[in-house]
């Protein structure tokens, strides 16, 4: 793969695949539940696919549609007919060792040549403290796991490792009493956060994790996976180095134990802004905005700080190659046992670019300079391949052998780079956009303008309920007659037509656009929407009007009920006084007193939040936008930027 240096800045928004580490864990936790789970924005890399195939071989039903996975766990795992192939995924192999140790089955784990070279004693030894019966081939794969009951244990890990800790925690679930796991220092805590959120008997204090016996399997869960922050690291470094760049990486996992590389880059002089957007499965997520800087300064990265940035060390070494001065990385000897010996592979990459590097047993010493055009071997390691691409784009170009290994985590990196460095109207696939929020937040106005910008269909779900209320009123149906309202809802014929930028609402052959916008109909629509049967009857109509993508829908339960798998979700809100002012102005200012409008909005908010069917709430993967101090154009611009990035996923 030949890569030329970038001659233009990187500008825009980029959306990344789901986090690899969280996707592995979510799959395994779902396989232990007693009912079905849904994982959305699931990581699509080869490593995650290895976990999918291994779990299927154990009897777990996993249906994958695009980025969404539906997991139906078996009553119990079954012994696989053939060895479980973990391919190149160390996470798959290490976590499966703990997951299967107490399952009363017999299984053999194998991997590719690279994985088979990685030592496994650090996992086998703590699992043996539970009574696990595991046989290795001289401390390497193939790994044979035998059926044997487990007992509780208090395990003190010799070395910090999130994978080993997670493996031990999984095994501890199947011991007869509570176990503890003690770390020498805190490592990434995805397993603890997610297990607590999903109902597993896990709690943490300081460096100690307590894991109870899994007496009752938890119910299945719905989990939206934030974007992979380790993949984001390549963008952060690249945007920092390419002059004039301004890049926002959206919907990224912001777990504090994964952000060590951000602190390091800031210390070197990078401009990185973090914006928290929400939380899913105990995991915080949001955006990273990165702007180029004129220079970086060398730094030392050692000990605990280095280990917290273990997956980002390679690309941090690239940043150090461009920095002024000498940088030191130490305490990362674990890098010698990854897909490649990453200490040696990183040194070889930088030396190929004429950067002076000294190799230490546990790290590197790097003299910053100006990397030259290089010929680089990725050594079958996705992180080396991606870091080499950053080096080439920000420096003088490179030819990379084995770049296809990048597909393990982020195969679309280079196409995304080209898109943000070129002026292009290229669009990806059409998606579904869900906009929720309370009355008066500006949803209809924003959705209508957004649909025009995107060339999407605008489905005004509020107008559907208004049309139902109008029709029921005309036919003399009481608003508490649930049976009659449901009958009308099932046969409701509502259509939307756009002409010259204006959308009309048709009920049958009658234009009801203005008829359904009165205060009376607004109040009645809120009342009829309280009935669960009515809402269920209108679901199919809303989904049919939206089609299979290329639609903008707005309402109060679009992202949570109507289209829970919408690829882009937003919750639009504003302060009550501002929403009341907008509604007051909409009514012309003389049809209702401001205080009356404010009171009606307050009453409606309460009904919407407390109703039995689909109450108003924020979807876990929705971006919250407060429009109190924003005009319509600003809100539409922000949503459009994010949607266009999502279209290319």
N, C-alpha and C positions, 0 to 999 in steps of 0.2 A: 504494500500500500504506500503510494507516494503522496505526501502531504506538503503543500506549499504554505509559506507563511501568510498570515492574514495581512491585507493591505488596507482594510477598512475596519472601523470599530464594530464591536458587537452591541447591538441596540435592540431592546425589546424584552419580551416575556417568554420564558421557557417552562414547560411542564415536563416532569420526569416520571419514569416508571415507579410503581409502588416499591416500598422499602423491602429489600431482600431479606434482611434479618427478621423483620416483623412478619413477613409473609410465611417464612419457614415455621415460625412459632405458632402463628394463628392456625395454620393447617393442622399441626400436631395437637394443639389444644382443642380444636374443633373435633378431632377424631376421638377425644375422650369424653365428649358431652353425651347426653342421653337423647338429644333431639338434634334436628338439622341446624346448621349454621350457614351464614352467608358472609363471604369475604369479598369486598369490593375494592377495585383498584389494586388487585393482586399483582405481585411482581411477576413479570413474564420471562425473566432470564432463565438460562439453562439450569442453574443451581436450584431454583424453586421448582422447576419441572421435575428434577430428580426426586424431590420430596413428594411431589404429587404421585409419581409412578410407584415409589416405594409404598406409600400409604394405600394406594389402590391394590397392590399385591397382598396387603394385609387384610383386605376386605372392606376398606373404606370406599364408599361411593363418592366420587368427586366429579361434578359436572362443571366444565369451564366454558363460559360464553364471553368472549372478548376478555375484559379485565375483571370479570366477576366470576366467583367460584361458589358453588353450592355443595356443601359437605354433609353427607348423611352417614353418621358413624354406625358401625355394627354393634351388636350386643357385646361382642368381644372380638379381639383380633384372632385371625387364623394363621397358622404356620404357612408361610409362602412356599409355593411349589419349587421356586428357583431362588438363587441368591438375590438379595435386594441390591440393585446397582445404584450406588450413590454418585456415580459418574465422577465429577471433579469437585463435588460439594462436601467440604469438611464439616460444615454446619449440619448437613443432612446426616452424615455418618455419626458424628459425636452425639447429636441430640437423640437419634434413634437408639443408640446404645442405652441411654437412660430410659427412654420411653418403653423399650421392649424388655428390659431386664426383669420386670415383675409381671409379665403378661401371660405366663403359663403357655408359652409357645417356643418353638425352636426356629431360629432364623440365622442366616449368614449374610453379612454385609460385605460387599466388594466395592471397588472403585477403579478409576482409570489409573494409569501408570503414575501420574503425579500424586494422586490421593494415596495410593498404596505406599508411597515413600514417606508419608507423614507418620510420626510416632503417635501411638494411642495409649501409652501407659498412663499418661496424666488423666485419662478418663477411666480406664480400667481399674486403677488402684482405688480411687474413692468409691466407685460403684461396688467394689469387692467388700467394702465395709458394711454394705447393706446385705451381703450374702449373695450378691449377683455372681452367676457362673458364666464367665466370658473367656473364650480362648482366642488368642491372636497368633499370627504367624510372625514370631520373633518381634512382638510389639507393633506389628503392622497388620493392615488388612491382607487377606480376608479375616473377618472377625466373626466368630461363631458364638451365638447367645443361646444358652440353654434354659429350659424351664426350671425355676427354683424360687421358692418363697423368699420374700425380703423381710428383714426386720429393721426397726428404726435405728438410726445412727446419728452421731454428732460428728460431722465431717469438717475438718479444717483443711482447706485447700492450700497446697504448698506454693502455688503460683497463681497470680491473678488471671482469670480467664472467664469471660462471660459464657462461652460455649460449654466449658466444663461445669460451671455453676448450674447452667440450665439443664444439662444432662442429669446432674445429681438431683436437682429439684424434681425432675420428671420421675426419676426412680423413687424418690421419697414419697410420692403420692401413693405408692402401692406397698409401703411398709405398714406394720400394724399400729404404730403409734407416731406421735409427732417427732420429726427429725429437725436438726439444725444444720445449716451450712454457713461456715465462717470463711470470709475472704481475707487475705492479707491486706488488700486495699480494694476500694469499691471499683467494680467494673460496670460495664453497660447493663442497665437494669430493665431491659424490655420484658424479660420473662416475669419478673416480679410485678411490674405494672399491669401487664396484660392478664396474668393469672388472677390477680386481685379483682380486676375489672370484670372478668368473665365468671367469677364465682368460685374459684378454686381456693382451698384452705391455705392461703399463703399470706404471711405478713413479714415486714422487714423492720429492723431497728439497727441503725448504724451499719456495721459490716456483717451483721448476722441476719440470715434469712430463716424463718421458721416455716416448715412445711408440714401440714397435718395429713393424716391418712385420708384418702379419698373414699369416705364411707358412702357418699351419694354423688353420682355424677351430676354436674350442673347442667342446666338447660342450655340449648344452643344459643348462639349469639349472632349479632350482626356487627361487623367490624369493617370500617373503611380504613385502608392502609395509606398513611401519608407517603409522600414521595421520598425516595431514597436519598438521605443526606450525604452518604458517601459518594454517590454519583454527583450530587450537587457540588461537592468539593472541587471537581474538575472544572466546573463552570466558574466557581469563585476565584480560583487561581487564574484561569484564562482571562476572565473579564478584568481582573486586577492588573494583568500584564499588558493587555492590548490597549494602546492609547485611545482615549476618547470613548471607551466602552461604558455602557450603562445597562446592566442586565438585572432583571428581577426573576428569581427562581421561585415559583409559586407552590404552595401546598406541601412544603417540605416538613419532614419530622424534625422537631426542635427539642428532642430529649436532651437534657443538660449533659448526660453522660456520653453524648455523641458529638458535642460541639467543641471539643478541645481544639480542633484545627482552626476554628474561627478565632479563638483567643490568640493562637499563635500568629495567625496572619495579621490580626489587628496590631499586635505588638511589633510586627515587622513594618507596619505603616499602611496596611490595606484599609479601604473604606467599605465597611460591611454594615448594613442596617438590617436588624432582625425585627419582623412584625408578627406578633402572635395573632393567629386567626381563630383557633379553636382547639378542641380536644377530642380524641377518639380512642376508646379502649385504654384509657389511662395515659395516652400519649399526646403531648402537646404538638401542634403543627402550625405552620404559618409561612411567611415569605422571607427570602433573603435578597436584599437589593445590594448589588455590588457595582461600584464605580471605579474606573481605572485610576491609578495613582502614578506619579512621575517616577517614584523610586521606592524600593523596598530595602530594608536594613536587615543585616544578618542577625540571627538569634540562636540561642541554645534551646534544644528541646530534649529534655531528659526525664528519667524516672516516671512517676505516676502520670504526669502531663503527657509524656510521649506515649505511654501505654493506652491512655484514653483516646489518642488519635491514631491508634495502630493501623486502621484501614486507610487512613489518609496520609500516612508517612511518605509514600512514594510521590504523590503529587506535591506535598509540602517540600520534598527534596527538589522538585522542579522549581518551585518558587525561590528556594534558597540559591539555586543556580543562577538566578537573575538578580539576587540581592547584592548589596554592597557590603563586602566583608566576608569573614569566615563564620560559617554556621556549624553547629555540632548537634548530632542526634545520637542519643545513648539510651540504653535500657530497653531496646526493642529486639532482643535476640529471638523472640518468637517469630519474627519475620523470616527467619531461615527455614521455617517449616510451613510455608504457605504454598500456593500453587507453584511457585518457584522459590528459590532462596532469594527473597526480595532485597536483602542487603546487597548481595552480589549483583543481582539483576539491575537494581537501581544504580549502583556504581558503574556498571557497564554502560547503561543508557547515558549517563552524564558524561562519562569519558569519551563516548562516541561523539558527543557534541563539543568536545575540547574543553570540558570543565574539569578542573583539578579536584580529585576525590581521594580521600584516604579511608580505607575500610578498617573498621574495628570489629572485634568479636560480637559486640552488641549494638553496632550502629555505624554512623558515617561522619566524616568531617568534610565539609563542602566549601570550596572557595568560590564565591560568586563571581560572575563575569558576564560575557555575552555568548550564549550558546551558538555554535556553528551548525551548518547543515550536517546531518548525521545519518548513518545506516544503523538501525537499531533492531535487535532481536527481542520480541516480546516474551520469549520463553514460555509460550502458552499460558501466560498470566494476564488476566483481563485488566488488572490495575496497572501493570507495566505498560500494556498496550494503550490504555487511555491516557496515562501520564505522558507517554511518548508523543501522543497526538497533541497534548497541550504544549509540550516542549517545541514541537514542530510549528504549530500555529502561531505561538507567541515569539518564536525565535527565527531561525533561518531555514526552516523546512526539514523534512526527514523522509527516509524510506523505512517503513516498519515491516519487518517480517513477522507473520503470525498475528496480524492485527485482528483477524476474525475471532480471536479469543475474547474480544471486547463484548461479544454477544452474551457472555455469561451474566453480565449485569446491565450493560447499556450499549446495545448494538447500534442505536440510532444517534450516537453522539456526534459524529461528523456531519450527517445531514442536518442536524439541529444547528450546528455551528455555521454551516454554509447559509442556512436560512437567516440567522440573525446578523450575518455579516454582509448580506446582499439585500438590495431593495427588490422585493418580490411579492407578488400578490398570490403566490401559491397557497392554496387552501387544502386542508386535510379533509377527513370525512365529516359529514354533518352530524351534530350531536343534539341531545336534548338539554335545554336550559330551563331550570326550575327557579322561580323567584317567589319567595314567600315573605310574609310580613303582615303587620297589623293594618287596619283600615287607615287610609290617609297617608301612608308612607310613600306613595308615589309609584306603586308597583305597576299599575296599568300604563301610565305615561312612559315609564322606563321600558317596560316590556314591548310596547308598541314601537318606540323609536329603535330599540335594539333589534327587533325583528326586521325592520327595514334596512338597517345597517348590514345585518348578516345575510339578508335574503331568505330568512326563515319564516315559517308560518307562525302567526301570533294566535295562541289559544287563550282567550280571556275567560278563565274558569269562573271568575266572579260574575261575569255576564251570564253564564249558564245558570247559576243559582238565581240571579235576578230574573232571568227569563222564566224560570220555573215558578218563582213567587208571583210574577205578573200574570202568568197563565192561570195559576191557581186562584188568584184574586178575581180574575175575569170570570172564571167558572164557578165562583162562589164556594170554593173549597176552604174549609177552616184550616188555619195554620197548625192546629194541633191534631188534625186528622192524618195520622202517619200513613195509614193504609192507602187513602186516596192520593196523598202526595207521592207516595212511592209508585203508585200506578201511573200517575202522570209523568213522573221522572223516567220511568222505563220506556215511555213512548215519546219522550221529548225530542222534537226535531229542531235543533239549533244549528245554524251555520254562520260562518264569518266570511264576509266578502270585502276585499280591499279595492278601493278605486281612488286614484290620484292621492295616495298617501293616507286616505281616510278609511277606517274600517267600519263596516255596517254589521249589525247583529240582526239576523233573520230568524224568526220563530215561525216555522212553516213557511208561508209565502209573505208574511207580514214583517215589515221593517220596524223593529222595536228598539232601535238604538237609543232614541231619546226617551221613550216610554219607560224604560227600565232604570233610568238614572234619577228618579225622584227620591226624596228622603224616605217616603213611605215604603217604596219598593226596597230600598237599601235596608231598612229595618226588618222587613218581612223576609228578605233573603237570609239575613242572619238567623232568623228564627227557624226557617225550614232547614237550614244547614245543620241544625242541632240533631236531626233525626238520623240515626245510623243507617237505617234502611234506605233513606233518600240518598245519602252520600254513596252508599254501595251501588245503588242503581245508576248513579251518574259517573262512576269510575270508568266503565267501558266506553261511554261517550267521550270523555276527556281523552282517554288513551287513543281512541280511534281518530279523533280530530288531530292529535299530535303526530300520528304515524310512527315511523321507525327512526326518527331523527330529523334534524332541520326544523325544530320547533321551539318556540319560547312560550312557556306557560307560567302564569302567575296566579297566586291565591294564598291559601293559608296552610295547606297540607300537601303541596305539590312534591316537595323534596322528601317528605316523610311517608306519604301514603300513595299518592297518585303515581309518581315516578321516583321511587326510592333509589333506582339505579341510574338516575340522570347523571350525566358525566360532569355537569357544571351546575352547582347549586349556590344560591345567594339568599340571604335573609336581609331584606331592606327595612330599615327602621328609621324613626326620627322622634324627637322629643314630642310628648303629647300636645304641648302648646303649638308647636310648629305644624303638626298634622291637623290640628283643629283649624289653624289659620288657613291652611291649604284648602280644606274642605269648605270652610266659610267662603273663601274667595271663589271656589268652584260653583257654589250656590248663588253667587252674584252679590253676596253681602247683605241683601235686604230680605231674603227668604227665611232666615233664621238668625237668631242672636248668637254671637260668638260663644257665650257661656253655655247656651243650649247645645251647640254643636260639640263643644268640649265634653259636656256631660254625656251626650249620646256616644261619642267615641270611647269614653271611659267605660260605659256600660257594655259596649260591643266588645271591647278588649277583654273584659271579664268573662263574657259569654264564650268568646272564642277560645280562651285559655282553659276554661273549666268544662267545656262541653264533653259529653261522653264519647262521641265519635270524633276521632282525629283532631284532638285539641291543637291549638296553635303552639308550636314549639320549634326550636331551631334544630335542623338536622345536624348530625355530628360532623358532616363534611361540607357544611354550608359556610361560605364566606360572609361574615356580617358586615354590612355597610350602613353606617349612620349618616343619613342624608340631611341632618338638621342644618348643617352649615355648607352643604354642597348644592350646586344647581343641577338640573337634570342632565346637562351635557357632561358634567364631571362624572356623574354616576354611570351614565351609559358608556363613556370612554373607558372607565375602569373595568366594567363588566366585559366589554368587547375585547379588551386586551387579553383578559384571562380566557375567554371562550376561544379566541383564535389560537392560543397556545394549546388548549385542550383538544382542539380539532386535529392536531398533528400527532397526538399520542397514538 
